[in-house]
Protein backbone atom coordinates (compact mmCIF):
# COMPACT_ATOMS: atom_id res chain seq x y z
CA UNK A 1 0.00 0.00 0.00
CA UNK A 2 1.20 3.51 -0.84
CA UNK A 3 0.43 6.59 1.23
CA UNK A 4 0.42 9.60 -1.05
CA UNK A 5 0.48 13.37 -0.71
CA UNK A 6 -0.27 15.56 -3.69
CA UNK A 7 -1.09 19.04 -4.91
CA UNK A 8 -4.07 18.56 -7.20
CA UNK A 9 -3.78 21.94 -8.93
CA UNK A 10 -2.49 20.64 -12.28
CA UNK A 11 -4.34 17.32 -12.27
CA UNK A 12 -7.72 16.37 -13.67
CA UNK A 13 -8.44 14.51 -10.47
CA UNK A 14 -7.25 11.17 -9.14
CA UNK A 15 -8.81 8.72 -11.58
CA UNK A 16 -6.92 7.69 -14.70
CA UNK A 17 -8.08 9.35 -17.94
CA UNK A 18 -6.77 8.55 -21.43
CA UNK A 19 -5.92 12.08 -22.54
CA UNK A 20 -5.55 14.08 -19.32
CA UNK A 21 -2.98 14.24 -16.50
CA UNK A 22 -4.21 12.50 -13.35
CA UNK A 23 -2.59 11.41 -10.10
CA UNK A 24 -3.41 7.73 -10.62
CA UNK A 25 -2.14 7.83 -14.19
CA UNK A 26 1.13 9.50 -13.21
CA UNK A 27 1.88 6.96 -10.47
CA UNK A 28 0.91 4.02 -12.66
CA UNK A 29 3.20 5.27 -15.41
CA UNK A 30 6.23 5.24 -13.11
CA UNK A 31 5.35 1.90 -11.49
CA UNK A 32 4.80 0.32 -14.90
CA UNK A 33 8.20 1.55 -16.05
CA UNK A 34 9.87 0.04 -12.98
CA UNK A 35 7.99 -3.25 -13.32
CA UNK A 36 8.46 -3.59 -17.07
CA UNK A 37 4.76 -4.31 -17.44
CA UNK A 38 1.45 -2.51 -16.81
CA UNK A 39 0.67 -1.86 -13.12
CA UNK A 40 -2.79 -0.77 -11.98
CA UNK A 41 -3.30 0.89 -8.60
CA UNK A 42 -6.57 1.17 -6.64
CA UNK A 43 -7.03 4.41 -4.73
CA UNK A 44 -9.21 4.88 -1.67
CA UNK A 45 -10.79 8.10 -2.86
CA UNK A 46 -11.41 9.47 -6.36
CA UNK A 47 -10.62 13.12 -5.66
CA UNK A 48 -11.81 15.67 -8.22
CA UNK A 49 -9.81 18.06 -10.36
CA UNK A 50 -7.98 20.61 -8.18
CA UNK A 51 -8.52 18.68 -4.92
CA UNK A 52 -5.44 17.87 -2.83
CA UNK A 53 -4.42 15.02 -0.54
CA UNK A 54 -2.34 14.76 2.60
CA UNK A 55 -2.95 11.02 3.06
CA UNK A 56 -4.42 9.34 -0.02
CA UNK A 57 -3.82 5.58 -0.12
CA UNK A 58 -3.53 3.12 -3.00
CA UNK A 59 -2.95 -0.62 -3.23
CA UNK A 60 -1.56 -2.78 -6.05
CA UNK A 61 0.01 -6.15 -6.74
CA UNK A 62 3.82 -6.18 -6.66
CA UNK A 63 6.12 -9.17 -7.05
CA UNK A 64 9.26 -7.46 -8.34
CA UNK A 65 12.78 -7.50 -6.89
CA UNK A 66 12.53 -3.91 -5.64
CA UNK A 67 11.95 -4.00 -1.84
CA UNK A 68 8.69 -2.40 -0.75
CA UNK A 69 10.43 0.03 1.61
CA UNK A 70 12.52 1.37 -1.28
CA UNK A 71 9.55 2.16 -3.50
CA UNK A 72 8.85 5.68 -2.11
CA UNK A 73 12.44 6.81 -2.60
CA UNK A 74 12.60 5.41 -6.13
CA UNK A 75 9.22 6.80 -7.20
CA UNK A 76 9.87 10.25 -5.74
CA UNK A 77 13.22 10.39 -7.56
CA UNK A 78 11.66 9.40 -10.88
CA UNK A 79 8.59 11.64 -10.92
CA UNK A 80 10.65 14.43 -12.47
CA UNK A 81 10.94 12.46 -15.73
CA UNK A 82 7.93 10.13 -15.32
CA UNK A 83 10.43 7.28 -15.50
CA UNK A 84 10.57 7.16 -19.31
CA UNK A 85 12.60 10.16 -20.38
CA UNK A 86 9.56 12.36 -21.00
CA UNK A 87 9.11 15.38 -18.74
CA UNK A 88 6.28 14.91 -16.28
CA UNK A 89 3.85 17.73 -16.95
CA UNK A 90 2.71 17.92 -13.37
CA UNK A 91 4.95 16.89 -10.51
CA UNK A 92 3.24 17.67 -7.22
CA UNK A 93 3.17 14.05 -6.04
CA UNK A 94 5.03 12.69 -3.03
CA UNK A 95 4.96 9.06 -1.91
CA UNK A 96 5.08 9.23 1.88
CA UNK A 97 5.45 5.52 2.58
CA UNK A 98 4.90 2.01 1.25
CA UNK A 99 3.80 -1.01 3.27
CA UNK A 100 3.31 -4.65 2.45
CA UNK A 101 -0.26 -5.64 3.27
CA UNK A 102 -2.19 -8.94 3.43
CA UNK A 103 -3.50 -10.41 0.18
CA UNK A 104 -7.10 -9.45 0.99
CA UNK A 105 -6.33 -5.77 1.63
CA UNK A 106 -7.83 -3.29 -0.85
CA UNK A 107 -7.31 0.46 -0.44
CA UNK A 108 -10.91 1.22 -1.37
CA UNK A 109 -12.92 -1.71 -0.05
CA UNK A 110 -10.97 -2.04 3.25
CA UNK A 111 -11.61 1.62 4.10
CA UNK A 112 -13.91 2.28 7.08
CA UNK A 113 -13.68 6.08 7.24
CA UNK A 114 -12.03 9.29 6.08
CA UNK A 115 -11.27 12.80 7.26
CA UNK A 116 -11.39 15.73 4.86
CA UNK A 117 -10.06 19.19 5.59
CA UNK A 118 -11.40 22.33 3.92
CA UNK A 119 -9.53 25.64 4.12
CA UNK A 120 -11.14 29.07 3.77
CA UNK A 121 -8.59 31.90 3.55
CA UNK A 122 -9.45 35.53 4.27
CA UNK A 123 -6.19 37.20 3.21
CA UNK A 124 -7.05 37.36 -0.49
CA UNK A 125 -3.47 36.45 -1.39
CA UNK A 126 -3.28 35.28 -5.00
CA UNK A 127 -0.53 32.85 -3.94
CA UNK A 128 -3.14 30.91 -1.97
CA UNK A 129 -5.76 30.68 -4.70
CA UNK A 130 -4.88 27.04 -5.44
CA UNK A 131 -4.54 25.99 -1.78
CA UNK A 132 -7.73 27.46 -0.27
CA UNK A 133 -11.08 29.09 -0.94
CA UNK A 134 -10.31 32.82 -0.96
CA UNK A 135 -13.16 34.45 0.93
CA UNK A 136 -12.83 37.76 2.79
CA UNK A 137 -16.28 38.16 4.33
CA UNK A 138 -16.69 37.80 8.09
CA UNK A 139 -18.06 34.44 9.21
CA UNK A 140 -19.90 33.67 12.44
CA UNK A 141 -17.98 30.56 13.47
CA UNK A 142 -20.18 29.90 16.51
CA UNK A 143 -23.27 29.73 14.30
CA UNK A 144 -21.42 27.44 11.91
CA UNK A 145 -20.47 25.14 14.80
CA UNK A 146 -24.11 24.99 15.93
CA UNK A 147 -25.15 23.98 12.42
CA UNK A 148 -22.36 21.40 12.24
CA UNK A 149 -23.72 19.68 15.34
CA UNK A 150 -26.97 19.01 13.46
CA UNK A 151 -25.06 17.48 10.55
CA UNK A 152 -23.18 15.07 12.80
CA UNK A 153 -24.73 11.63 13.20
CA UNK A 154 -26.31 9.09 10.88
CA UNK A 155 -28.62 10.66 8.29
CA UNK A 156 -29.74 10.40 4.71
CA UNK A 157 -27.43 13.02 3.20
CA UNK A 158 -29.02 13.16 -0.25
CA UNK A 159 -29.25 16.96 0.04
CA UNK A 160 -25.44 17.16 0.10
CA UNK A 161 -24.91 15.14 -3.09
CA UNK A 162 -24.22 16.66 -6.50
CA UNK A 163 -25.51 15.13 -9.70
CA UNK A 164 -22.97 13.30 -11.83
CA UNK A 165 -21.43 10.98 -9.29
CA UNK A 166 -21.48 7.19 -9.22
CA UNK A 167 -25.06 6.04 -8.39
CA UNK A 168 -25.29 4.79 -4.80
CA UNK A 169 -27.60 2.14 -3.40
CA UNK A 170 -28.01 4.29 -0.29
CA UNK A 171 -27.29 7.92 0.55
CA UNK A 172 -27.28 7.23 4.31
CA UNK A 173 -23.92 8.02 5.88
CA UNK A 174 -22.52 8.64 9.37
CA UNK A 175 -20.62 11.86 10.04
CA UNK A 176 -18.86 11.26 13.34
CA UNK A 177 -17.18 14.64 13.74
CA UNK A 178 -17.08 18.15 12.28
CA UNK A 179 -14.63 20.68 13.70
CA UNK A 180 -14.39 24.35 12.73
CA UNK A 181 -11.27 26.22 13.85
CA UNK A 182 -9.65 29.53 13.08
CA UNK A 183 -5.98 29.01 12.25
CA UNK A 184 -3.07 31.03 10.94
CA UNK A 185 -0.82 30.80 7.93
CA UNK A 186 2.43 32.71 8.09
CA UNK A 187 3.99 32.25 4.65
CA UNK A 188 3.07 33.33 1.12
CA UNK A 189 3.15 29.74 -0.15
CA UNK A 190 1.56 27.80 2.70
CA UNK A 191 1.84 24.20 3.71
CA UNK A 192 -1.74 23.19 4.61
CA UNK A 193 -0.38 21.14 7.52
CA UNK A 194 1.46 24.08 9.10
CA UNK A 195 -0.20 27.16 10.59
CA UNK A 196 1.85 29.98 12.15
CA UNK A 197 1.09 33.65 12.96
CA UNK A 198 0.01 35.46 9.80
CA UNK A 199 -3.10 35.39 7.62
CA UNK A 200 -6.34 34.04 9.04
CA UNK A 201 -7.71 30.74 7.79
CA UNK A 202 -10.83 28.82 8.79
CA UNK A 203 -10.23 25.06 8.77
CA UNK A 204 -13.27 22.76 8.58
CA UNK A 205 -12.62 19.06 9.15
CA UNK A 206 -15.25 16.42 8.47
CA UNK A 207 -14.86 12.76 9.50
CA UNK A 208 -17.26 10.08 8.34
CA UNK A 209 -17.65 6.48 7.26
CA UNK A 210 -18.17 7.51 3.65
CA UNK A 211 -19.02 10.51 1.50
CA UNK A 212 -21.31 11.23 -1.43
CA UNK A 213 -20.20 13.10 -4.54
CA UNK A 214 -19.13 16.65 -3.53
CA UNK A 215 -20.59 16.08 -0.06
CA UNK A 216 -17.86 17.87 1.90
CA UNK A 217 -17.81 20.82 -0.50
CA UNK A 218 -21.61 21.22 -0.26
CA UNK A 219 -21.50 20.92 3.54
CA UNK A 220 -18.85 23.64 3.52
CA UNK A 221 -20.89 25.90 1.26
CA UNK A 222 -23.95 25.40 3.46
CA UNK A 223 -21.97 26.19 6.62
CA UNK A 224 -20.56 29.33 4.98
CA UNK A 225 -24.12 30.50 4.29
CA UNK A 226 -24.89 29.96 7.97
CA UNK A 227 -21.76 31.92 8.87
CA UNK A 228 -22.96 34.79 6.67
CA UNK A 229 -26.41 34.79 8.29
CA UNK A 230 -28.15 33.68 5.09
CA UNK A 231 -29.60 30.65 6.88
CA UNK A 232 -29.98 29.72 10.53
CA UNK A 233 -28.18 26.84 12.24
CA UNK A 234 -31.56 25.29 13.08
CA UNK A 235 -32.53 25.20 9.41
CA UNK A 236 -30.02 22.38 8.81
CA UNK A 237 -32.45 19.89 10.31
CA UNK A 238 -35.08 20.70 7.67
CA UNK A 239 -32.44 20.81 4.94
CA UNK A 240 -31.27 17.26 5.71
CA UNK A 241 -34.83 15.94 6.07
CA UNK A 242 -35.76 17.45 2.69
CA UNK A 243 -33.25 15.21 0.83
CA UNK A 244 -33.25 17.99 -1.78
CA UNK A 245 -30.01 19.36 -3.22
CA UNK A 246 -31.84 22.63 -3.89
CA UNK A 247 -32.34 23.13 -0.13
CA UNK A 248 -28.61 22.98 0.67
CA UNK A 249 -25.94 25.62 0.07
CA UNK A 250 -23.53 26.23 -2.78
CA UNK A 251 -20.73 23.84 -3.67
CA UNK A 252 -17.46 25.29 -2.34
CA UNK A 253 -14.62 25.31 -4.90
CA UNK A 254 -12.24 22.33 -5.08
CA UNK A 255 -9.06 24.26 -4.30
CA UNK A 256 -9.74 24.31 -0.57
CA UNK A 257 -10.36 20.57 -0.16
CA UNK A 258 -7.80 18.09 1.18
CA UNK A 259 -8.16 14.36 1.75
CA UNK A 260 -6.44 14.37 5.13
CA UNK A 261 -6.60 10.85 6.55
CA UNK A 262 -8.00 7.40 5.80
CA UNK A 263 -9.02 4.75 8.35
CA UNK A 264 -9.00 1.05 7.56
CA UNK A 265 -10.65 -2.03 9.01
CA UNK A 266 -9.21 -2.80 12.43
CA UNK A 267 -7.99 -6.22 11.31
CA UNK A 268 -5.22 -4.43 9.41
CA UNK A 269 -4.03 -2.38 12.40
CA UNK A 270 -0.92 -4.51 13.03
CA UNK A 271 0.27 -3.82 9.47
CA UNK A 272 -0.27 -0.07 9.75
CA UNK A 273 1.45 0.65 13.04
C-alpha positions as CSV (number, residue, x, y, z in Angstrom):
1,X,0.0,0.0,0.0
2,X,1.2,3.5,-0.8
3,X,0.4,6.6,1.2
4,X,0.4,9.6,-1.1
5,X,0.5,13.4,-0.7
6,X,-0.3,15.6,-3.7
7,X,-1.1,19.0,-4.9
8,X,-4.1,18.6,-7.2
9,X,-3.8,21.9,-8.9
10,X,-2.5,20.6,-12.3
11,X,-4.3,17.3,-12.3
12,X,-7.7,16.4,-13.7
13,X,-8.4,14.5,-10.5
14,X,-7.2,11.2,-9.1
15,X,-8.8,8.7,-11.6
16,X,-6.9,7.7,-14.7
17,X,-8.1,9.3,-17.9
18,X,-6.8,8.6,-21.4
19,X,-5.9,12.1,-22.5
20,X,-5.5,14.1,-19.3
21,X,-3.0,14.2,-16.5
22,X,-4.2,12.5,-13.3
23,X,-2.6,11.4,-10.1
24,X,-3.4,7.7,-10.6
25,X,-2.1,7.8,-14.2
26,X,1.1,9.5,-13.2
27,X,1.9,7.0,-10.5
28,X,0.9,4.0,-12.7
29,X,3.2,5.3,-15.4
30,X,6.2,5.2,-13.1
31,X,5.4,1.9,-11.5
32,X,4.8,0.3,-14.9
33,X,8.2,1.6,-16.1
34,X,9.9,0.0,-13.0
35,X,8.0,-3.2,-13.3
36,X,8.5,-3.6,-17.1
37,X,4.8,-4.3,-17.4
38,X,1.4,-2.5,-16.8
39,X,0.7,-1.9,-13.1
40,X,-2.8,-0.8,-12.0
41,X,-3.3,0.9,-8.6
42,X,-6.6,1.2,-6.6
43,X,-7.0,4.4,-4.7
44,X,-9.2,4.9,-1.7
45,X,-10.8,8.1,-2.9
46,X,-11.4,9.5,-6.4
47,X,-10.6,13.1,-5.7
48,X,-11.8,15.7,-8.2
49,X,-9.8,18.1,-10.4
50,X,-8.0,20.6,-8.2
51,X,-8.5,18.7,-4.9
52,X,-5.4,17.9,-2.8
53,X,-4.4,15.0,-0.5
54,X,-2.3,14.8,2.6
55,X,-2.9,11.0,3.1
56,X,-4.4,9.3,0.0
57,X,-3.8,5.6,-0.1
58,X,-3.5,3.1,-3.0
59,X,-3.0,-0.6,-3.2
60,X,-1.6,-2.8,-6.1
61,X,0.0,-6.2,-6.7
62,X,3.8,-6.2,-6.7
63,X,6.1,-9.2,-7.0
64,X,9.3,-7.5,-8.3
65,X,12.8,-7.5,-6.9
66,X,12.5,-3.9,-5.6
67,X,12.0,-4.0,-1.8
68,X,8.7,-2.4,-0.8
69,X,10.4,0.0,1.6
70,X,12.5,1.4,-1.3
71,X,9.5,2.2,-3.5
72,X,8.9,5.7,-2.1
73,X,12.4,6.8,-2.6
74,X,12.6,5.4,-6.1
75,X,9.2,6.8,-7.2
76,X,9.9,10.3,-5.7
77,X,13.2,10.4,-7.6
78,X,11.7,9.4,-10.9
79,X,8.6,11.6,-10.9
80,X,10.6,14.4,-12.5
81,X,10.9,12.5,-15.7
82,X,7.9,10.1,-15.3
83,X,10.4,7.3,-15.5
84,X,10.6,7.2,-19.3
85,X,12.6,10.2,-20.4
86,X,9.6,12.4,-21.0
87,X,9.1,15.4,-18.7
88,X,6.3,14.9,-16.3
89,X,3.9,17.7,-17.0
90,X,2.7,17.9,-13.4
91,X,4.9,16.9,-10.5
92,X,3.2,17.7,-7.2
93,X,3.2,14.1,-6.0
94,X,5.0,12.7,-3.0
95,X,5.0,9.1,-1.9
96,X,5.1,9.2,1.9
97,X,5.4,5.5,2.6
98,X,4.9,2.0,1.2
99,X,3.8,-1.0,3.3
100,X,3.3,-4.7,2.5
101,X,-0.3,-5.6,3.3
102,X,-2.2,-8.9,3.4
103,X,-3.5,-10.4,0.2
104,X,-7.1,-9.5,1.0
105,X,-6.3,-5.8,1.6
106,X,-7.8,-3.3,-0.8
107,X,-7.3,0.5,-0.4
108,X,-10.9,1.2,-1.4
109,X,-12.9,-1.7,0.0
110,X,-11.0,-2.0,3.2
111,X,-11.6,1.6,4.1
112,X,-13.9,2.3,7.1
113,X,-13.7,6.1,7.2
114,X,-12.0,9.3,6.1
115,X,-11.3,12.8,7.3
116,X,-11.4,15.7,4.9
117,X,-10.1,19.2,5.6
118,X,-11.4,22.3,3.9
119,X,-9.5,25.6,4.1
120,X,-11.1,29.1,3.8
121,X,-8.6,31.9,3.5
122,X,-9.4,35.5,4.3
123,X,-6.2,37.2,3.2
124,X,-7.0,37.4,-0.5
125,X,-3.5,36.5,-1.4
126,X,-3.3,35.3,-5.0
127,X,-0.5,32.8,-3.9
128,X,-3.1,30.9,-2.0
129,X,-5.8,30.7,-4.7
130,X,-4.9,27.0,-5.4
131,X,-4.5,26.0,-1.8
132,X,-7.7,27.5,-0.3
133,X,-11.1,29.1,-0.9
134,X,-10.3,32.8,-1.0
135,X,-13.2,34.4,0.9
136,X,-12.8,37.8,2.8
137,X,-16.3,38.2,4.3
138,X,-16.7,37.8,8.1
139,X,-18.1,34.4,9.2
140,X,-19.9,33.7,12.4
141,X,-18.0,30.6,13.5
142,X,-20.2,29.9,16.5
143,X,-23.3,29.7,14.3
144,X,-21.4,27.4,11.9
145,X,-20.5,25.1,14.8
146,X,-24.1,25.0,15.9
147,X,-25.2,24.0,12.4
148,X,-22.4,21.4,12.2
149,X,-23.7,19.7,15.3
150,X,-27.0,19.0,13.5
151,X,-25.1,17.5,10.6
152,X,-23.2,15.1,12.8
153,X,-24.7,11.6,13.2
154,X,-26.3,9.1,10.9
155,X,-28.6,10.7,8.3
156,X,-29.7,10.4,4.7
157,X,-27.4,13.0,3.2
158,X,-29.0,13.2,-0.2
159,X,-29.3,17.0,0.0
160,X,-25.4,17.2,0.1
161,X,-24.9,15.1,-3.1
162,X,-24.2,16.7,-6.5
163,X,-25.5,15.1,-9.7
164,X,-23.0,13.3,-11.8
165,X,-21.4,11.0,-9.3
166,X,-21.5,7.2,-9.2
167,X,-25.1,6.0,-8.4
168,X,-25.3,4.8,-4.8
169,X,-27.6,2.1,-3.4
170,X,-28.0,4.3,-0.3
171,X,-27.3,7.9,0.6
172,X,-27.3,7.2,4.3
173,X,-23.9,8.0,5.9
174,X,-22.5,8.6,9.4
175,X,-20.6,11.9,10.0
176,X,-18.9,11.3,13.3
177,X,-17.2,14.6,13.7
178,X,-17.1,18.2,12.3
179,X,-14.6,20.7,13.7
180,X,-14.4,24.4,12.7
181,X,-11.3,26.2,13.9
182,X,-9.6,29.5,13.1
183,X,-6.0,29.0,12.3
184,X,-3.1,31.0,10.9
185,X,-0.8,30.8,7.9
186,X,2.4,32.7,8.1
187,X,4.0,32.2,4.6
188,X,3.1,33.3,1.1
189,X,3.2,29.7,-0.2
190,X,1.6,27.8,2.7
191,X,1.8,24.2,3.7
192,X,-1.7,23.2,4.6
193,X,-0.4,21.1,7.5
194,X,1.5,24.1,9.1
195,X,-0.2,27.2,10.6
196,X,1.8,30.0,12.1
197,X,1.1,33.6,13.0
198,X,0.0,35.5,9.8
199,X,-3.1,35.4,7.6
200,X,-6.3,34.0,9.0
201,X,-7.7,30.7,7.8
202,X,-10.8,28.8,8.8
203,X,-10.2,25.1,8.8
204,X,-13.3,22.8,8.6
205,X,-12.6,19.1,9.1
206,X,-15.3,16.4,8.5
207,X,-14.9,12.8,9.5
208,X,-17.3,10.1,8.3
209,X,-17.6,6.5,7.3
210,X,-18.2,7.5,3.7
211,X,-19.0,10.5,1.5
212,X,-21.3,11.2,-1.4
213,X,-20.2,13.1,-4.5
214,X,-19.1,16.7,-3.5
215,X,-20.6,16.1,-0.1
216,X,-17.9,17.9,1.9
217,X,-17.8,20.8,-0.5
218,X,-21.6,21.2,-0.3
219,X,-21.5,20.9,3.5
220,X,-18.8,23.6,3.5
221,X,-20.9,25.9,1.3
222,X,-23.9,25.4,3.5
223,X,-22.0,26.2,6.6
224,X,-20.6,29.3,5.0
225,X,-24.1,30.5,4.3
226,X,-24.9,30.0,8.0
227,X,-21.8,31.9,8.9
228,X,-23.0,34.8,6.7
229,X,-26.4,34.8,8.3
230,X,-28.2,33.7,5.1
231,X,-29.6,30.6,6.9
232,X,-30.0,29.7,10.5
233,X,-28.2,26.8,12.2
234,X,-31.6,25.3,13.1
235,X,-32.5,25.2,9.4
236,X,-30.0,22.4,8.8
237,X,-32.5,19.9,10.3
238,X,-35.1,20.7,7.7
239,X,-32.4,20.8,4.9
240,X,-31.3,17.3,5.7
241,X,-34.8,15.9,6.1
242,X,-35.8,17.5,2.7
243,X,-33.2,15.2,0.8
244,X,-33.2,18.0,-1.8
245,X,-30.0,19.4,-3.2
246,X,-31.8,22.6,-3.9
247,X,-32.3,23.1,-0.1
248,X,-28.6,23.0,0.7
249,X,-25.9,25.6,0.1
250,X,-23.5,26.2,-2.8
251,X,-20.7,23.8,-3.7
252,X,-17.5,25.3,-2.3
253,X,-14.6,25.3,-4.9
254,X,-12.2,22.3,-5.1
255,X,-9.1,24.3,-4.3
256,X,-9.7,24.3,-0.6
257,X,-10.4,20.6,-0.2
258,X,-7.8,18.1,1.2
259,X,-8.2,14.4,1.8
260,X,-6.4,14.4,5.1
261,X,-6.6,10.9,6.6
262,X,-8.0,7.4,5.8
263,X,-9.0,4.8,8.3
264,X,-9.0,1.1,7.6
265,X,-10.7,-2.0,9.0
266,X,-9.2,-2.8,12.4
267,X,-8.0,-6.2,11.3
268,X,-5.2,-4.4,9.4
269,X,-4.0,-2.4,12.4
270,X,-0.9,-4.5,13.0
271,X,0.3,-3.8,9.5
272,X,-0.3,-0.1,9.8
273,X,1.5,0.6,13.0
